[in-house]
Amino acid sequence: MPEVSRFFGISIRMYFDDHIPPHFHAIYAGSEAEFGIDPLAVLRGRFPRRALGMVLEWAATHQHELLDNWERLHNDEAPQQIDPLD
């Protein structure tokens, strides 16, 4: 599962040829959650509140890049790295 970004100890990952809807996985301190890209929403899992806010802020800023990576991964192409949250 390629890591496409990392910030404040949060790892953002996407799987090759993963199930729909378009989504990404965030892992932090033993917690993991799956986030839909469009619309941006928590699909499953639990995440600490502060880390959740950071992931949602980051994803809103990079929504287009996340969708591009989703397409890349479904075409057996390597994803592009996405800038971390500042």
C-alpha positions in Angstrom: 0.0 0.0 0.0 1.8 3.1 -1.2 2.1 6.0 1.2 1.2 9.2 -0.6 1.8 11.7 2.3 2.9 11.9 5.9 2.4 14.7 8.4 2.5 15.0 12.2 2.9 11.2 12.5 -0.2 10.5 10.3 0.4 8.2 7.3 -1.9 8.6 4.3 -2.0 5.5 2.1 -3.9 4.3 -0.9 -4.2 0.7 -2.3 -3.7 -0.5 -5.9 -7.0 -1.4 -7.4 -9.0 -0.9 -4.2 -12.8 -1.1 -4.0 -15.0 1.9 -4.8 -15.9 4.6 -3.8 -12.6 6.5 -4.2 -11.0 6.7 -0.8 -7.7 6.7 1.2 -6.5 5.3 4.5 -5.1 7.3 7.4 -3.0 5.6 10.1 -2.0 7.3 13.3 -0.9 5.9 16.8 -2.6 2.6 16.3 -5.8 4.0 14.8 -6.9 3.6 11.2 -9.7 5.1 9.3 -10.9 5.1 5.7 -11.9 8.4 4.2 -14.1 8.9 1.1 -12.6 11.5 -1.3 -15.7 12.9 -3.0 -17.6 13.6 -1.0 -15.0 13.9 1.8 -16.2 11.8 4.7 -15.1 9.1 7.2 -16.3 5.8 5.7 -15.1 3.5 8.5 -12.8 3.3 11.4 -12.0 5.6 14.4 -9.5 8.4 14.6 -8.5 10.7 17.5 -10.4 14.0 17.1 -7.4 16.3 16.7 -5.8 14.0 14.1 -9.2 13.6 12.3 -9.4 17.4 11.9 -5.9 17.5 10.4 -6.7 14.7 7.9 -10.0 16.4 6.9 -8.3 19.8 6.4 -5.4 18.2 4.4 -7.8 16.1 2.3 -10.0 19.2 1.5 -6.9 21.0 0.3 -5.7 18.1 -1.8 -8.9 16.5 -3.0 -8.1 16.8 -6.7 -4.6 15.2 -6.2 -6.2 12.4 -4.2 -8.7 11.7 -7.1 -5.8 11.8 -9.6 -3.9 9.2 -7.5 -7.0 7.1 -7.3 -7.1 6.9 -11.1 -3.3 6.3 -11.3 -3.5 3.3 -8.9 -6.5 1.8 -10.8 -4.4 2.0 -14.0 -1.4 0.2 -12.3 0.6 3.4 -12.2 2.5 4.7 -9.2 0.8 7.5 -7.2 2.3 11.0 -6.9 3.4 12.2 -3.5 1.1 14.9 -2.0 2.5 17.7 0.1 1.9 17.3 3.8 -0.2 19.5 6.0 1.8 22.6 7.1 
